[in-house]
Amino acid sequence: MANVFRTVIRIITCIALFICPMPTEKKCEAEFNGTFIQSWMSSYWDDERWQDEIGAMKEAGIKYLIIQDVAHKASDGTWTVYYNSNLDTFTNATFGAADVVESALRNCEGSGIKVMVGLGLYDEWWTKSSFGKDYSELCNVSADMIEEIYNKYVSKYPDAFYGWYFTPEMSNGPLVKLSSPFIAKGVNVIIDAIERTDADAPLLLSPFFSQYGANPGIESAKLFWASFIKSVNFREHDIFCPQDAVGAGWTIEENLVNVWRMYSDAVKLSGKSIRLWANVENFTSAVAKSSTTGITTPLVTENTQDVTATLDRLVKQMDIASRYAENIITFSYNHYYSPVYVDPMFHNTYVDYLKHGHVLESEAPTAPTDLGFSVDGDGNTVLSWQASTDNFGVAYYRICADGKFLIRCEYNEDTAAVIENAQSGTVYSITAYDAAGNASQAAEIVYQ
């Protein structure tokens, strides 16, 4: 079913691209200059770590740091807060390991990196959208957070502060569409609070499009987003920054041109002059096969853990987004590309891409060597090999059996893999891929 679905999407996409080709002129460069970061991650950073991350971000050309929710309400009603708040709502809240807002603004002050502060979020958003009292409470609390954070921090770090992030992630799903008038009302409450503090500060939203489930399609999504944008009191400096949803799998690469055209058309149709940015995902989620694969859930991925996307895919995403959006942000440089957190090959490959005028390096890794089989202590058949070498580093190995995909091994795993049900005479091949997506020659061995 998933293969049939993918084939249908490709046919429809080809027809659509033939009728409405992608614009040749770019609105921005095919590079990101900002990143989202989750509060739980940075709450454990001391100033030394902050400065290491900022140094790497500057080398990668990052100018905007968008902190995700700094107050989170769990399904049991308890709050976790990532800044020193005196709001009554947070009297019994659990506070994070550090004041993320203060740390980010203090360390970014004078660095050239501008900070956007995420507001509140609650777990029930994903199942109830804005139905019920939680959403209106959230927006009122977020409005209070804006005034508190502005008064507490912005005067101390005026050079670092830039704006605010509305953290609930809207989609084109049925619940969001049905409750959109309530969502719009809540967003207006937040915008009113911004107007009372610093009217020049933008508000950023980052929704996503899903091509799965009970979603009527791109044309319906366009009309929905146009209507929603029109219904909110957006100012001309507010930012509509959709996720491309490729990393999470809600949109396949073949559909990206249509999706970005949809967002661009929706903004134009709304009649508002809100800014259109892009949020390109630089990771690949681990998606397992299920009975609803390709119907209500994304297609299966080869990786069994969430991993950094190789830069060849990310460049394609950015190239398409650059034809429609005026600026590109990513989720998330710090989680998936930072040399302080993951292998430096991803950062180094991206910096090399920038230095060489948006041209990807093309040197392929060497082929794996010394392939061999053994039996481990549990009686499993194990295929092992000597690691490939590369000018930047090997991102992963892909193992096939008689030409069919079998296992993927990431850079942070051993150069060995358990082969289940190994059959005599089967040809096993291993190919190495680097951070730019270049592939080595395949190395082969026959199981005897």
Salt bridges, closest charged atoms under 4 A:
GLU29 OE1 - HIS358 ND1 3.87
GLU31 OE1 - HIS358 NE2 2.51
ASP47 OD1 - ARG106 NH2 2.39
GLU53 OE2 - ARG49 NE 2.87
GLU59 OE1 - HIS347 NE2 3.00
ASP69 OD2 - HIS72 ND1 2.94
GLU102 OE1 - ARG106 NH1 2.15
ASP123 OD1 - HIS72 NE2 2.56
GLU124 OE1 - LYS128 NZ 3.91
ASP134 OD1 - LYS73 NZ 3.11
GLU137 OE1 - LYS73 NZ 2.78
GLU147 OE2 - ARG196 NE 2.91
ASP159 OD1 - LYS114 NZ 3.57
GLU195 OE2 - ARG235 NH1 2.53
GLU219 OE2 - LYS222 NZ 3.18
ASP238 OD2 - ARG235 NE 2.72
GLU254 OE2 - ARG6 NH1 3.38
GLU254 OE2 - ARG10 NE 2.98
GLU302 OE2 - ARG398 NH2 2.67
ASP319 OD1 - LYS26 NZ 3.09
ASP319 OD1 - ARG323 NH2 2.92
GLU326 OE2 - ARG275 NE 3.12
ASP352 OD1 - HIS356 ND1 3.14
GLU410 OE2 - ARG408 NE 2.69
